[in-house]
Amino acid sequence: MRLEKVTALVTGAGSGIGAAVSSHFRREGARLLLTGRRERMDIVQPDDVYVSGDLNDEVFVASLAEHAAGAFGSVDVVVINHGLQASSPLTEMAYDDAKNVLHSNLLSAFLVMKHFAPLMPAAGGSFVCVSSRLGMVGMPGEVLYSAAKGGLIMLAKGAAIEWAPRNIRVNVVAPGLTATPIIESAFRRRSDPEAYRRERESQIPLQRLASPEEVADAVLFLASSESSYITGAVLPVDGGYTAF
Ligand SMILES: NC(=O)c1ccc[n+]([C@@H]2O[C@H](COP(=O)([O-])OP(=O)(O)OC[C@H]3O[C@@H](n4cnc5c(N)ncnc54)[C@H](OP(=O)(O)O)[C@@H]3O)[C@@H](O)[C@H]2O)c1
């Protein structure tokens, strides 16, 4: 098992990519602390610890870290997966919505890093941040999300250098369009869902969406000792979208 004796926090674990990461990590032997805003998570298993709350709130993040210290002593792996997409033309986006996107994708990631790095053991640890292909390229209607996910990449790179002397690795997975429930329901809301899906797929070199499990495979690699000499890296899992 690739995560035997490893303790791990997964944020936004209740659905989509976070649920797939949790399932991969459990299969590989990790002990899991899961978190998200919803009060209950269907995916939580008897051996998991689940704590609900808002990661935009530093008081909650600090209490989550205390919980982790009490339950596990130390935390080896932290997957910062939670996030929020908000689409709007730039000139029509309300300032409060813009702040929410930046908080939910970037500043909350900073809070998790700040409060969980001190819990990593003396031998080191691994952070994996889930950014997006839109952290590397722009897209109309997604400007604030892109800015937040691009900021997350630079947060990870800076932290990777700052914490390298402690052997804390910090890496990024940048998924392309992934067939998670939130994306599938957005497709269903279109007047012709199948035509819309084909159009979106045609923009991707591999001509299809990722599955949440394919993204979780990359997260698992960067979390495990198989990537022991990789830090500050961005791994696109986007079917070639950013290869253009
Ligand atoms: N699906 C895609 O096509 C795609 C592509 C590129 C990148 N991504 C990124 O991949 C990650 C997972 O996406 P997904 O599609 O699996 O989305 P999702 O199903 O909406 O999952 C996001 C999770 O984040 C949690 N969350 C959001 N804001 C939070 C906050 N302030 N505090 C605590 N939890 C919070 C949500 O928890 P609750 O539901 O409990 O509120 C939710 O479980 C996100 O960072 C997303 O930006 C997704």
PDBQT file of the ligand as one rigid body, heavy atoms in Angstrom, charges set to zero:
ROOT
HETATM    1  N1  LIG A 301     -14.690  19.562 -11.983  1.00  0.00    +0.000 N 
HETATM    2  C1  LIG A 301     -13.879  20.238 -12.807  1.00  0.00    +0.000 C 
HETATM    3  O1  LIG A 301     -14.086  20.271 -14.031  1.00  0.00    +0.000 OA
HETATM    4  C2  LIG A 301     -12.664  20.946 -12.252  1.00  0.00    +0.000 A 
HETATM    5  C3  LIG A 301     -11.711  21.419 -13.166  1.00  0.00    +0.000 A 
HETATM    6  C4  LIG A 301     -10.583  22.067 -12.681  1.00  0.00    +0.000 A 
HETATM    7  C5  LIG A 301     -10.414  22.250 -11.317  1.00  0.00    +0.000 A 
HETATM    8  N2  LIG A 301     -11.366  21.804 -10.454  1.00  0.00    +0.000 N 
HETATM    9  C6  LIG A 301     -11.130  22.037  -9.018  1.00  0.00    +0.000 C 
HETATM   10  O2  LIG A 301     -11.147  20.789  -8.360  1.00  0.00    +0.000 OA
HETATM   11  C7  LIG A 301     -11.635  20.946  -7.029  1.00  0.00    +0.000 C 
HETATM   12  C8  LIG A 301     -12.791  19.990  -6.794  1.00  0.00    +0.000 C 
HETATM   13  O3  LIG A 301     -13.777  20.244  -7.759  1.00  0.00    +0.000 OA
HETATM   14  P1  LIG A 301     -15.125  19.387  -7.916  1.00  0.00    +0.000 P 
HETATM   15  O4  LIG A 301     -15.544  19.476  -9.315  1.00  0.00    +0.000 OA
HETATM   16  O5  LIG A 301     -14.954  18.069  -7.262  1.00  0.00    +0.000 OA
HETATM   17  O6  LIG A 301     -16.125  20.362  -7.127  1.00  0.00    +0.000 OA
HETATM   18  P2  LIG A 301     -17.201  20.167  -5.989  1.00  0.00    +0.000 P 
HETATM   19  O7  LIG A 301     -17.892  18.861  -6.139  1.00  0.00    +0.000 OA
HETATM   20  O8  LIG A 301     -17.980  21.415  -5.968  1.00  0.00    +0.000 OA
HETATM   21  O9  LIG A 301     -16.291  20.077  -4.694  1.00  0.00    +0.000 OA
HETATM   22  C9  LIG A 301     -15.754  21.219  -4.098  1.00  0.00    +0.000 C 
HETATM   23  C10 LIG A 301     -15.820  21.013  -2.596  1.00  0.00    +0.000 C 
HETATM   24  O10 LIG A 301     -15.252  22.135  -1.969  1.00  0.00    +0.000 OA
HETATM   25  C11 LIG A 301     -15.953  22.397  -0.769  1.00  0.00    +0.000 C 
HETATM   26  N3  LIG A 301     -15.812  23.802  -0.422  1.00  0.00    +0.000 N 
HETATM   27  C12 LIG A 301     -15.953  24.872  -1.231  1.00  0.00    +0.000 A 
HETATM   28  N4  LIG A 301     -15.739  26.000  -0.533  1.00  0.00    +0.000 NA
HETATM   29  C13 LIG A 301     -15.446  25.609   0.734  1.00  0.00    +0.000 A 
HETATM   30  C14 LIG A 301     -15.134  26.309   1.925  1.00  0.00    +0.000 A 
HETATM   31  N5  LIG A 301     -15.080  27.645   1.969  1.00  0.00    +0.000 N 
HETATM   32  N6  LIG A 301     -14.895  25.596   3.041  1.00  0.00    +0.000 NA
HETATM   33  C15 LIG A 301     -14.957  24.251   3.019  1.00  0.00    +0.000 A 
HETATM   34  N7  LIG A 301     -15.256  23.528   1.935  1.00  0.00    +0.000 NA
HETATM   35  C16 LIG A 301     -15.501  24.218   0.804  1.00  0.00    +0.000 A 
HETATM   36  C17 LIG A 301     -17.402  22.003  -1.075  1.00  0.00    +0.000 C 
HETATM   37  O11 LIG A 301     -17.945  21.557   0.144  1.00  0.00    +0.000 OA
HETATM   38  P3  LIG A 301     -19.535  21.552   0.422  1.00  0.00    +0.000 P 
HETATM   39  O12 LIG A 301     -20.173  20.998  -0.816  1.00  0.00    +0.000 OA
HETATM   40  O13 LIG A 301     -19.664  20.690   1.615  1.00  0.00    +0.000 OA
HETATM   41  O14 LIG A 301     -19.900  22.983   0.623  1.00  0.00    +0.000 OA
HETATM   42  C18 LIG A 301     -17.230  20.856  -2.083  1.00  0.00    +0.000 C 
HETATM   43  O15 LIG A 301     -17.317  19.595  -1.434  1.00  0.00    +0.000 OA
HETATM   44  C19 LIG A 301     -12.011  22.419  -6.897  1.00  0.00    +0.000 C 
HETATM   45  O16 LIG A 301     -10.962  23.138  -6.303  1.00  0.00    +0.000 OA
HETATM   46  C20 LIG A 301     -12.216  22.862  -8.345  1.00  0.00    +0.000 C 
HETATM   47  O17 LIG A 301     -12.003  24.244  -8.504  1.00  0.00    +0.000 OA
HETATM   48  C21 LIG A 301     -12.480  21.146 -10.891  1.00  0.00    +0.000 A 
ENDROOT
TORSDOF 0
